[in-house]
Amino acid sequence: MQAMIDANQIYIKGSLPHAWLGVPFGEPPLYGVVVVQSYSEHLSFSEKDEQLLCFVARHIRNAIERMQAKSDLRFLALHDPLTKLANRSLFNDRVNHALNLCKRDKNRKIALLFLDLDKFKQVNDNYGHHIGDLLLIEVAKTLKQSIRACDTLSRLGGDEFAVLLEDIGSIDAAQTVADKIIRALQAPFMLEKIQILTSTSIGIAFHDQSENNIESFIICADEAMYQAKQQGRNRAVVHKGIEQSQRISANTLEKEAIKGLLHRQFFFVFQPVINLASGKIIGAEALVRWQHPSMGTLLPKAFLNDMQHNGSVVQLDVYTVDLAIQHLKKWQAALPQQFQLSVNISALGFGSLTLLEAIQRHFDRDSKLFCHLSLETTEESIVRGVDITRAQMNIFSKMGLHLALDDFGTGYSSLSYLGQFKFDHIKIDRSFINEHYLSAEQSVILESISSLARSLSIETVAEGIETEHQLALMQQLKCTKGQGFYICEPLDELTFLAMLRDDKNLLLIN
């Protein structure tokens, strides 16, 4: 030390200590030294002093590690662990905050960009999930460089990203940002000596002062992104609803939905359901879409809430059953013996006399098709009226219909319903399957569901399988059937029928 002082490398303010004792603690990047000093010539440090200081250093190290662990947990709760971007929870909070600011300042404008990487599944299939993860990390870096520091970038899950543009001046300004992102992602990515080409489809929604809620805002951006996919990918589409001249109010949309039922504008896409042991198609879920004359193809989240609110959802339920029977009639010669087509029935419609009468009419004419038809409903149907639901289910079962409880496992109370109501299938809620690693509590719930279902001879269906890990987890839990984008995305009628006739193992294809 004296040599460093003589070389002017250390400046001493005050006097040097007569004695000092230091004990290191921790490991990089969190480490340090606890030091005590004595300025008295009569006081020196002993071995006992060193032992005491070691004890203090350990406690300091433990306290710092606890603080760091809490900090890490807070970060993980609000950020995506792979890209370190804001997760859905934090992003929704930022959007809500921005919307609240718009309520106070009518001149403030915000825009939402929903991004989905084009054909990302092919990257995972061709090069493995490791390269897919590296691509997501590089895409996240590219996106950050393409937006302003004041904007919020989020990875919502899978290959979906979102950007919140605050204080954006116009639609053109949001379009400019989207175009910049599209150009940036067209450059090839070099990942472990593998050149990857990708692109993105972007949906743009502009904040509407008259509909100040996050749900409608996100739906608009999501629908626009879907339109970008439909139009050929690698492009940005502005949601038509943000242009006042083309805006369709909620009331108008409700009326047009009823007109759409009369004009048969609603149609099905079919997501295959496979046997998780054999990989063969043993059924399909009929997913309803609305081919709106001016807004294009609409997903259920764009119209279902309004139809539930005004009660027209019961008419939609009757329509979907009618349409399902029509398809089964047409497919009859190609159907495997155990094939089941599932249709979703609302809680309001499941216990309604209108639906019962419609199903009775079909039973009188086409009862032989009922072994191929499954009605899916949710726990809300039971909560709405236990006695009505039980009576309705008994009638449907006697007709030969299959019954499925959808979104199962969202609460412990669901387990009690299995013994009280005669369901043929339960569909495990996708919130469990979406987790990459299950908590101990979730594992216990899933194991309980699977075990109880087997004991009651109820088949389990896992929905929302999007990764190989999720598939393996459901197979490990001896889940009977499964569906999801990892297995097969929803298909149009002709494509689905061709796949059904091929009778291939879809797990081998993936």
Secondary structure as the mmCIF struct_conf table of DSSP 4:
data_model
#
loop_
_struct_conf.conf_type_id
_struct_conf.id
_struct_conf.beg_label_comp_id
_struct_conf.beg_label_asym_id
_struct_conf.beg_label_seq_id
_struct_conf.end_label_comp_id
_struct_conf.end_label_asym_id
_struct_conf.end_label_seq_id
HELX_RH_AL_P HELX_RH_AL_P1 GLN A 2 ASP A 6
TURN_TY1_P TURN_TY1_P1 ALA A 7 ASN A 8
BEND BEND1 GLN A 9 ILE A 10
BEND BEND2 GLY A 14 GLY A 14
BEND BEND3 HIS A 18 HIS A 18
STRN STRN1 ALA A 19 GLU A 27
TURN_TY1_P TURN_TY1_P2 PRO A 28 PRO A 29
STRN STRN2 LEU A 30 SER A 38
TURN_TY1_P TURN_TY1_P3 GLU A 41 HIS A 42
HELX_RH_AL_P HELX_RH_AL_P2 GLU A 47 LEU A 78
STRN STRN3 HIS A 79 HIS A 79
TURN_TY1_P TURN_TY1_P4 PRO A 81 THR A 83
STRN STRN4 ALA A 86 ALA A 86
HELX_RH_AL_P HELX_RH_AL_P3 ARG A 88 ARG A 104
TURN_TY1_P TURN_TY1_P5 LYS A 106 ASN A 107
STRN STRN5 ILE A 110 LEU A 117
TURN_TY1_P TURN_TY1_P6 ASP A 118 LYS A 119
HELX_RH_AL_P HELX_RH_AL_P4 PHE A 120 TYR A 127
HELX_RH_AL_P HELX_RH_AL_P5 HIS A 129 SER A 146
BEND BEND4 ILE A 147 ILE A 147
TURN_TY1_P TURN_TY1_P7 ALA A 149 CYS A 150
BEND BEND5 ASP A 151 ASP A 151
STRN STRN6 THR A 152 GLY A 157
TURN_TY1_P TURN_TY1_P8 GLY A 158 ASP A 159
STRN STRN7 GLU A 160 GLU A 166
BEND BEND6 ASP A 167 ASP A 167
HELX_RH_AL_P HELX_RH_AL_P6 ILE A 171 LEU A 185
TURN_TY1_P TURN_TY1_P9 GLN A 186 GLN A 186
BEND BEND7 ALA A 187 ALA A 187
HELX_LH_PP_P HELX_LH_PP_P1 PRO A 188 PRO A 188
STRN STRN8 PHE A 189 LEU A 191
TURN_TY1_P TURN_TY1_P10 GLU A 192 LYS A 193
STRN STRN9 ILE A 194 ILE A 196
STRN STRN10 THR A 200 PHE A 206
TURN_TY1_P TURN_TY1_P11 GLN A 209 SER A 210
BEND BEND8 GLU A 211 GLU A 211
HELX_RH_AL_P HELX_RH_AL_P7 ILE A 214 GLN A 230
TURN_TY1_P TURN_TY1_P12 GLN A 231 GLY A 232
BEND BEND9 ARG A 233 ARG A 235
STRN STRN11 ALA A 236 VAL A 238
HELX_RH_3T_P HELX_RH_3T_P1 LYS A 240 ILE A 242
BEND BEND10 GLU A 243 GLU A 243
HELX_RH_3T_P HELX_RH_3T_P2 GLN A 244 GLN A 246
HELX_RH_AL_P HELX_RH_AL_P8 ALA A 250 LEU A 262
TURN_TY1_P TURN_TY1_P13 HIS A 263 ARG A 264
STRN STRN12 PHE A 266 ASN A 275
TURN_TY1_P TURN_TY1_P14 LEU A 276 SER A 278
STRN STRN13 ILE A 281 HIS A 292
TURN_TY1_P TURN_TY1_P15 PRO A 293 MET A 295
STRN STRN14 GLY A 296 LEU A 298
HELX_RH_3T_P HELX_RH_3T_P3 PRO A 300 ALA A 302
TURN_TY1_P TURN_TY1_P16 PHE A 303 PHE A 303
HELX_RH_AL_P HELX_RH_AL_P9 LEU A 304 ASN A 310
TURN_TY1_P TURN_TY1_P17 GLY A 311 SER A 312
HELX_RH_AL_P HELX_RH_AL_P10 VAL A 313 TRP A 331
HELX_RH_3T_P HELX_RH_3T_P4 GLN A 332 ALA A 334
TURN_TY1_P TURN_TY1_P18 GLN A 337 GLN A 338
STRN STRN15 GLN A 340 ASN A 344
HELX_RH_AL_P HELX_RH_AL_P11 ALA A 347 PHE A 350
TURN_TY1_P TURN_TY1_P19 GLY A 351 GLY A 351
HELX_RH_AL_P HELX_RH_AL_P12 LEU A 353 ASP A 366
HELX_RH_3T_P HELX_RH_3T_P5 SER A 367 HIS A 372
STRN STRN16 LEU A 373 THR A 377
HELX_RH_AL_P HELX_RH_AL_P13 GLU A 379 ARG A 384
HELX_RH_AL_P HELX_RH_AL_P14 VAL A 386 MET A 399
TURN_TY1_P TURN_TY1_P20 GLY A 400 GLY A 400
STRN STRN17 HIS A 402 PHE A 408
TURN_TY1_P TURN_TY1_P21 GLY A 409 GLY A 409
BEND BEND11 THR A 410 GLY A 411
TURN_TY1_P TURN_TY1_P22 TYR A 412 SER A 413
HELX_RH_AL_P HELX_RH_AL_P15 SER A 414 GLN A 420
BEND BEND12 PHE A 421 PHE A 421
BEND BEND13 ASP A 424 ASP A 424
STRN STRN18 HIS A 425 ILE A 428
HELX_RH_AL_P HELX_RH_AL_P16 ARG A 430 ILE A 433
TURN_TY1_P TURN_TY1_P23 ASN A 434 ASN A 434
BEND BEND14 HIS A 436 TYR A 437
HELX_RH_AL_P HELX_RH_AL_P17 ALA A 440 SER A 455
TURN_TY1_P TURN_TY1_P24 LEU A 456 SER A 457
STRN STRN19 GLU A 459 ALA A 462
BEND BEND15 THR A 467 THR A 467
HELX_RH_AL_P HELX_RH_AL_P18 GLU A 468 GLN A 476
TURN_TY1_P TURN_TY1_P25 LEU A 477 LYS A 478
BEND BEND16 THR A 480 THR A 480
STRN STRN20 LYS A 481 GLY A 482
BEND BEND17 GLY A 484 GLY A 484
TURN_TY1_P TURN_TY1_P26 PHE A 485 ILE A 487
STRN STRN21 LEU A 491 LEU A 491
HELX_RH_AL_P HELX_RH_AL_P19 GLU A 493 ASP A 502
TURN_TY1_P TURN_TY1_P27 ASP A 503 ASP A 503
HELX_RH_AL_P HELX_RH_AL_P20 LEU A 506 ILE A 509
#
